[in-house]
Amino acid sequence: MNRALIITLASSSLMLATGCATKNYVKSQSTPIVNKTNELDELTAKTSNDIRDTNSRAQQGIAGAKSAANTADQHAMAANQAAQQAQGAAQTAVNNIQSLQNTVVNLDNYKPVSEAEVHFGFNKADLSKKAKGALDQLAANIPNTKGYIVELVGSADKVGNAQYNYELSRRRASAVVQYLAQNYNVPAYKIFVVGIGKDKADLKANSEERAQDRKVSIKLLSNNQQQSAAVQTPAAQPQK
């Protein structure tokens, strides 16, 4: 009986020891696998996040590239339009220069159609009411004059130094140019301006005679043989 009890206890101890050994073995074998699985899960999650971040940056980059491309297209279109406008302006300038060259070459063929004189106050370059009236009368002939040009000669009296009077005479002529351009659409390339200052002023002139020197002489000329010089515009009265 004692032997049987001993055998039974020994068998139970052996089975218990064997079960513990099996559990420990299984645990020792499964723990690395579980840890590796967890690592793989973490790596997979990180990779998924990285992919999402990369995709988001890629989409942003694509959107930015599209926006930049659209902006570049708009700039290119604007540049092309500006280039076309510049080309048109350049061609217009070339045409005007050619017209001017032809005009200069053929100046001897131009004959006066109408003439006028506008006078200015002392040291003044602004147009008086009478001066504008004289210009209006002359300009009334422009629409009916073919192949015309306008010649302006500004002058000053003997008072003051020569350089100042050159500038003053040019300012007086410029006032006439501006008036004709604004009110009668006379293009600049059809106007020839000369400022002679006091070169032709009478050095012995009195005050009334000096007033006659403060003027701009205007001639409407035409290279059309059928135009005549029969039209004569009266001059504005001198300003004292």
Secondary structure as the mmCIF struct_conf table of DSSP 4:
data_model
#
loop_
_struct_conf.conf_type_id
_struct_conf.id
_struct_conf.beg_label_comp_id
_struct_conf.beg_label_asym_id
_struct_conf.beg_label_seq_id
_struct_conf.end_label_comp_id
_struct_conf.end_label_asym_id
_struct_conf.end_label_seq_id
HELX_RH_AL_P HELX_RH_AL_P1 ASN A 2 VAL A 105
TURN_TY1_P TURN_TY1_P1 ASN A 106 ASN A 106
HELX_RH_3T_P HELX_RH_3T_P1 LEU A 107 ASN A 109
STRN STRN1 LYS A 111 HIS A 119
TURN_TY1_P TURN_TY1_P2 PHE A 122 ASN A 123
BEND BEND1 ASP A 126 ASP A 126
HELX_LH_PP_P HELX_LH_PP_P1 LEU A 127 SER A 128
HELX_RH_AL_P HELX_RH_AL_P2 LYS A 129 ALA A 139
TURN_TY1_P TURN_TY1_P3 ALA A 140 ASN A 141
HELX_RH_3T_P HELX_RH_3T_P2 ILE A 142 ASN A 144
BEND BEND2 LYS A 146 GLY A 147
STRN STRN2 TYR A 148 SER A 155
BEND BEND3 LYS A 158 GLY A 160
HELX_RH_AL_P HELX_RH_AL_P3 ALA A 162 TYR A 184
HELX_RH_3T_P HELX_RH_3T_P3 ALA A 188 LYS A 190
STRN STRN3 ILE A 191 GLY A 195
TURN_TY1_P TURN_TY1_P4 GLY A 197 LYS A 200
TURN_TY1_P TURN_TY1_P5 LEU A 203 LYS A 204
HELX_RH_AL_P HELX_RH_AL_P4 SER A 207 ASP A 213
BEND BEND4 ARG A 214 ARG A 214
STRN STRN4 LYS A 215 SER A 222
TURN_TY1_P TURN_TY1_P6 GLN A 225 GLN A 226
BEND BEND5 ALA A 229 ALA A 229
HELX_LH_PP_P HELX_LH_PP_P2 THR A 233 GLN A 239
#
